């Protein structure tokens, strides 16, 4: 890096810092959606007032400063926070008015957008430490209970009782210093015991109850009458056979009506992948949940800045990660803080877990995961919505008729996703269809059929179709054969463990039936088994040897982005795939690996096949034995 390069970066840093000057005033207000600039008699300069306040009939009848302040506090949370709420300053320990910082304002805008629209408030918040996320949520609850609703009960529940008590303590301190002239209750503001309970308090004069709980005291809050729930540090809630966070939270949220000003807020720092909080975050991020997903990175937090003693030296010595932070738009004082803080941590993983730059880092693996998070994220970027969704049907669900008269029927709720249609004239060596056999009931593992195009792109194979559902194993076998036939008579690879061990029904016969009807089935040879003298048999048998080899092959393909993944659920399963202390592999407790297994098996088999004939002129005279 030349001196002129350093000079340019220092000049750019000065420009970036100038844009970060925060002249926010909660009294003056902000020029954001839902506000208009007005001049009022009780302010020295024009202020940005909420449009709902201006439209309130009481606005035109204001005659004094106290009535103006009370009306504005009802419509303007930021103004109420700075005029009625005091908190402990994290740096000085002094009681100071609650002036929202930049991350708090960003999260507030998400909440306020839904409130102004009359929607129920639902939020899941992934956060770094020490920026006031819990404070914002709890004070917003207080704003609703103190100014908008009577008999509007709330719940505070954290992973341990002490954390819940700390959050409620903010509430008690706020009421203790509430300005008398602005209080709108029938009694002086305070928290008092409700019917002698240690865990329930009532806001005097508002008839609103606040219940305290922890993830260890689940039974105590079942059937609770509440309209708001603040669920804190959810990622650290215990998940055992007797205590499941998803069941507990479902019980809480099921009793909260979907009405305006009802509020459910889940917030936590991350605690690895595969737990309830991680799953809910993925659902909310993909738009499948009722909750709005909000992430707060470390660099948005104002206290995480430190002026570098030698800015030129910092620029010249940036490592690749620090350079990435610079390219993201960070200033040098933030990058220097990050470097200094990193020295306190034992590893990059620990640093990124505590002070994440994005949500991927926040959910960094704890070390048991098979696939590196950054590798999976690169793969995830190639995922896309399917071109077709529906099902493929023949003349009958089973038997040879299932392979005749194939037709695709579009359906929004169909089990078959098609990203790429079969290529006309392709040879049957182009495609591989892998099958992982699940169960027929909704509570069992999924059955998955994945179609791999070995010529998806010049860079390698790719997933072009996938069926996923619950069905009897014989129907699954014929469904897989039909899909394989649709894709140019593809090589059909069925994971045979469960079929070979079935003791009832048609499962034990399906491989033999397919063997006589479909001419391109995968047949394993003695090298694929633990018994060198074994006879060749239809299907891929997963055992300690074949699975370890196939997983190692998959690990390399993911690391090198050597195939194109199109289903985001496959990437989610990779995040939750672990190597156990005994050396075996499985999905994290409570999760599935069915989609992933079709990739592990299918790509492993495809990699061992001869180079496919892409001209479509190949003619195989007999069923191949691989």
Secondary structure by P-SEA (a helix, b strand, c coil): ccaaaaaaaaaaaaaaaaaaccccccccccccccbbbbbcccccccccccccccccccccccccaaaaaaaaaaccaaaaaaacbbbbcccccccccccccaaaaaaaaaaaaaaaacccccbbbbbcccccaaaaaaaaaaaaaacccccbbbbbbcccaaaaaaaaaaaaaaaaacccccccccccbbbbbccccccccccccccbbbbbbccccccccccccccbbbbcccccccccccccaaaaaaaaaaaccccccbbbbbbbcccccccaaaaaaaaaaaccccbbbbbbccccccccbbbbccaaaaaacccaaaaaaaaacccaaaaaaaaaaaaacccaaaaaaaccccccccccccccccccaaaaaaaaaabbbbccccccccccccccccccbbbbbbbcccccccccccccccccccbbbbbbbbbcccccbbbbbbbbcccccccbbbbcccccccccaaaaaaaaaaaaaaacccbbbbbcccccccccccccaaaaaaaacccbbbbbcccccccccccccccccccaaaaaaaaaaaaaaaaacccccccaaaaaaaaaccccccccccccccccaaaaaaaaaaaaaaaacccccccccccccccccc
